[in-house]
């Protein structure tokens, strides 16, 4: 009924979920609602009114990456450990959501060739994110020193590039650009890069 919106709960609210239990929501919890009612407890579970049955003919696809801390706090308080919450708690790569949306459409078309796509995404904030959102200053000499090896500089470079990173070189120093799928609580400092090189050449070396 009307437009879908994403918003924080402003006052204590009850939402009957797909598992028929009633979630007691408090200000700060995040909902997806239409003009009439709350529909989805964002990143955790859909509401009862969103259920799919044998008579369903239309569905919405949601490709989202929710704030990990917010999802964890709400799911823990409500005692709701769902497939959705367990994934969103891990600080997913925001850029991956677009590929996930396309893959979902692809699978639906494989299973139901007659399915039709009726709308483009209603709200898309992917432009706020970059494929390489993080840069780390490093140098081949420092990496070799921390590893305790004499790996050729080109070998180190090839290993780092093979993982999807980009390297900008200047005066024997590197600016390593971290791809978005490694930049969410995974790779954030030079020592993380050193660990990646060590892993690839084998710790026994």
Secondary structure, DSSP 8 states (H G I E B T S, - for coil): ----EEEE--S-EEEEBTTS-EEEE-TT-EEEE-SSSEEEETTTEEBGGG---TT------------HHHHHHHHHHHT---HHHHHHTT---TTHHHHHHHHHHHHHHHH-TT-------S---GGGS-TT-EEEEE-HHHHHHHHT----HHHHHHHHHHTT-EEEEETTEEEEEE-GGGTTTT--SHHHHHHHHHHHH-TT-
